[in-house]
Amino acid sequence: MKKIFSLFSFITLIAFFLFSSKAYTQTFIDPAKISDLTFKTFLPKWEQYIDSISSGNSTLVKENASQSDDITIMGAFGGYEKGWKQVGARYDWAAAQMKGSQPKKTKIQYIEIVVSADLAFTVAIGSTIQGATNSEKDPTLRVTEIFRKENGSWKLLHRHADPLIEKKAPSSLNK
């Protein structure tokens, strides 16, 4: 019953996001304005964990991800995984693709942040800044993350990241 209530809460959050007037603006959300203090404290740390994996180390992301059967990822390198065994291995694989590269800092611009008692989600635009050159070399990503509070701590439950591309009509509609 609790799982159904959590799912209902999440669907309510999505409906709020889709139908609220600010969902259609081009402004970004200031994370400092988050009212839930536990999530407000967690989010800057999570951003550091993303910097860590972007520089070749998956440890902090894995420590702060749900290690449950319902964790999912649709990563920027394509494909998807479900369940901790597959997702944990995916984070190791993704970090290995970055090993040996310059230290990176991720620049995140939040389009939306919604927090309830035990679920939260962020919708953001993320770009990676190369350490030594201070340039945006990697593709800009659109990122959706869902977090769940487990034993009093926020944990990543789902991440979807893919390249941000220019908005355009499908070619089939232009014919």
N, C-alpha and C positions, 0 to 999 in steps of 0.2 A: 504494500500500500504506500509506503514511504517513497519507493521508486516512482510510482505513478504520480504522487504529489509533486516530486521533484521535476518530473517530466512536464507536468502541467505548469509548474512555475516557470520552467525554461521556455515553454511555448508562449506563455503570457509575456515574458520578457522580449521574445522575438517579435511578437505582434506589436508590442509597445514601440520597439525600435522601427519596425516597418511603417507604422502608421502615425508616428509622432511627426510634427511639422519640422522639427530640427533635423530629422533624418535626411531631409532633402537639401540641406545647406552645404556649402563648401567650407565651413569653418571647422577648426580642430578643437578638441576637448583638452582642457588643461587638467592633467592628472592630479594636481594639487587640490582640485575642487571635489575630489571623490569624498563622499560623506562617510563611507565605511572605513574606519581607521585601520582595520586589519588588512584590507585590500590596498588601501592607500600606502601602507608601509611595505607590503609585499611587491607591488608593481615595479618600483625602481630597482629592487633586487632582481626581479625576473628579467628586466632589461639587461642587467649585468650578466645574468646567466646566458642570455642570448648572445651577448658579446663573446662570452667564453666559448660557446660552441662554434661561433663564426670564426674563431681563431684556432679551432682544432681540438677543443676539450669538451667532451659531452658530460662530464661528471656532474656539474651543477644543475644542468637541465634535467638529467635523469633523477637526481636526488629530489627535485621539486616537481616531478611529474607523477601522476597517479600510477601506481603499479598494479592496476586492476585489469580485468578482462575487457572492460568497456572503453579503455583509452584508445584513441585513434589519431592518426596523422595522415595528412595529404600534403606532403612536403614540396618545397620549391623544385626539387630534382625530379618530380613526377611520382606517379604510383601512389599507393596508400598501404597502410598497415593497421591492424586492429589487434588489441591485446598486448599486455606488457612485454611478453617475450619477443614479439615481432617489433613493437615500437621501440623498445630499449635497444635492440640490435640496429634499428634504423638510425637512431641518434648516434650510435657509435660509428656507423657507416658514413653518415653525413659529416660528422666531425673529422673523420679520416680524410674526406675530400678537401678539407680546409687546412690540414696539418702542413706546417712549413711555410704558410703564408704570413704576411705581415699581420701584426695585431690589428684587430678591427674594432670599431665602435659602431653600433647600430643607431641610426637616427630614426626615431619613431614619432609619427604624428598620428594621434588618436582621432578617429572620426567619431567613434562612439565608445563609451564605457558604461556598462550597466552592471550593477551589483545587487544581489538579493542576499538573503540570510546565508545560503550555502552554495549558490551558483553565481558566477560572474562571466561576462564575456567582453572582449575588446575587439574592435574593428579598427584596423590601422593601416597606414602606409609606412613601409620600412625601407630604409636604404642603408647600405653599409659603407662606412667611411674607412678607407685604408689608412693605417696608422702613420707610416712615414711620409706618404705623399699627401695625406689629408684630402683625398679625392674620392668621389663616388664612382667606383669602378664596376661593382657588381650591379645587376639589374635591380631596379626598385620593385619591391614586392607589395602586394596587397595581402594582408594577414588578418585572419580571424582566429581568435583563441578563446577557448572555453575553459574556465577553471571551476573546480569544486572544492569545497572545504571538507577536508578529511582529518579527523581527530584534531580539529582546531587550527589546522594549517591549510593554506591555499595550495592546491596542486593542479597542474595542467591536465585537462581531460581530453582536449582536442586542439589540434593546430592544423590550419589550412593556410598555406602560403603559395602564391604563384606570382609570376611576373605581372606587373601592372602594364597593360598595353593601352594604346589609344582606343577610345570608344569609337566604334564604327559599325555600320549596319552590315549584317551578313551578306555575302556576295550573292547568295541565292535570291534575296529580295530585290536586288538591283537589276535582275535580268528581265 
